[in-house]
Each structure stands twice: as structure tokens, then as C-alpha cells.
Amino acid sequence: MNTSKTENAAQAWDSRLLGASATHVAVADSAHEQALDKAMELQSISIRLPQQLIEQYKLIAHFHGVGYQPLMRDVLTRYVPDALQEIIQTQMKQAQETAATSRLIPKKKAPGKPTLRKAQKQAA
């Protein structure tokens, strides 16, 4: 199989010989943006962050050769599963502790009508 054409095309894109001219640049219309967001299950949000944090984040993204928004998605995608696991483990530990505590403390009977045996003893 001849892959040189594919490799050459990839190199041309990476070196910006392809796709970097003004004739290849266009802003996507809102229908294309919405279709992309739907296909990738993305939702736009607004968040306020300190300017210094944003600038530092952009520097990190540039260092890694990605945009800062994809980097933000990647960081959150890596963080969320571990945070959810921590919540589950904490909840399970609390449930186990509650169950163990309820086994140690004898349950008191609710006051109610005296049993037949108690009524007979009191009458005697």
C-alpha cells in the first residue's frame, strides 16, 4: 500500500503549505456550529476566571500546541471521573458507618399499648 501521498499531504498540512491561504479560510455559519456541537455533544458556557489564570492557561495550551478551550475540556474530562469516584467512596463509607452504628445501638421499642402479659402482671 502506498502511503507516501497521505504522509506528504499530512506534512503539507502541518507545514501550512495546504489550508493556510485566505481562500481556504471561512467562518462557519451558525448551522454548521450547531451541528458540530450536537455531534460532539458540546454545550457552550460562560465562566469568569481571573485574567492572570487565563493568560497562564493560554501559555500552557500554546506550549502543548493546542487551543486553551480544548485543553480546558481535557483537564476537566480528566478531573471529573476521579472526583465522582471520590464522592461515591465517601458516600459508601458514610453509609457503612451509619449501618455499623445502627447495629451497635439497640433499637428502643416505641411506647404503645401494653402487651397482654404486662397487663396480666399489673392486674395481679
C-alpha positions in Angstrom: 0.0 0.0 0.0 1.4 3.4 -1.0 1.1 5.8 2.0 3.6 8.4 0.7 0.8 10.5 -0.8 -1.0 10.5 2.6 2.1 11.2 4.5 3.1 14.1 2.1 -0.4 15.6 2.5 -0.2 15.4 6.3 3.2 17.1 6.1 1.9 19.7 3.8 -1.0 20.5 6.3 1.4 20.5 9.2 3.9 22.8 7.4 0.9 25.0 6.3 1.5 24.5 2.6 -2.1 23.4 2.5 -5.1 25.1 4.0 -3.3 28.3 5.2 -4.3 30.6 2.3 -7.0 33.2 2.6 -9.1 31.2 0.0 -9.3 28.3 2.4 -10.5 30.4 5.4 -14.1 31.0 6.1 -16.2 31.4 9.3 -18.6 28.6 9.8 -22.2 29.6 9.8 -24.3 29.0 12.9 -26.0 25.9 11.4 -22.6 24.3 11.0 -21.5 25.3 14.5 -24.8 23.9 16.0 -24.4 20.6 14.0 -20.8 20.2 15.3 -21.8 20.9 18.9 -24.7 18.4 18.6 -22.5 15.8 17.0 -19.8 16.2 19.7 -22.3 16.7 22.5 -20.8 20.1 23.3 -22.6 22.9 25.2 -21.3 26.5 25.3 -20.9 28.0 28.7 -19.8 31.3 30.1 -17.3 31.4 33.0 -15.5 34.2 34.8 -11.9 33.5 35.6 -9.0 35.7 36.8 -7.2 37.3 33.8 -3.8 36.0 35.1 -5.2 32.5 35.2 -6.4 32.7 31.6 -3.1 34.1 30.4 -1.2 31.3 32.2 -3.6 28.8 30.8 -3.2 30.1 27.3 0.6 29.8 27.7 0.3 26.2 28.8 -2.0 25.4 25.9 0.4 27.1 23.4 3.3 25.1 24.9 1.4 21.9 24.2 0.3 23.0 20.7 -3.4 23.1 21.4 -6.0 25.8 21.9 -6.9 26.8 25.5 -10.5 25.6 25.3 -9.7 22.1 24.1 -7.1 22.0 26.9 -9.8 23.1 29.4 -12.1 20.3 28.2 -9.2 17.8 28.5 -8.4 18.9 32.1 -12.0 18.8 33.2 -12.5 15.4 31.5 -9.6 14.0 33.4 -10.7 15.6 36.7 -14.4 14.7 36.8 -14.3 10.9 36.9 -11.9 10.9 39.8 -14.0 13.5 41.7 -17.1 11.4 41.1 -15.3 8.3 42.4 -14.3 10.2 45.5 -17.9 11.2 46.1 -19.1 7.6 45.7 -16.4 6.3 48.0 -17.3 9.0 50.6 -21.0 8.2 50.4 -20.4 4.5 50.7 -18.1 5.0 53.7 -20.7 7.1 55.4 -23.4 4.5 54.7 -21.3 1.8 56.1 -20.5 3.8 59.2 -24.2 4.6 59.7 -25.1 0.9 59.3 -22.4 -0.2 61.8 -23.6 2.5 64.3 -27.2 1.4 64.0 -26.2 -2.2 64.8 -24.4 -1.1 67.9 -27.2 1.0 69.4 -30.1 -1.2 70.4 -33.4 0.0 69.0 -35.9 1.2 71.6 -39.5 0.0 71.2 -41.9 2.7 70.6 -44.3 3.3 73.5 -47.7 1.7 72.8 -50.3 -0.5 74.3 -49.0 -2.8 77.0 -48.8 -6.4 75.9 -51.2 -9.0 77.3 -48.6 -10.4 79.6 -47.7 -7.0 81.1 -51.4 -6.3 81.6 -51.8 -9.6 83.4 -48.8 -8.8 85.7 -50.1 -5.4 86.5 -53.6 -6.8 87.4 -52.1 -9.4 89.8 
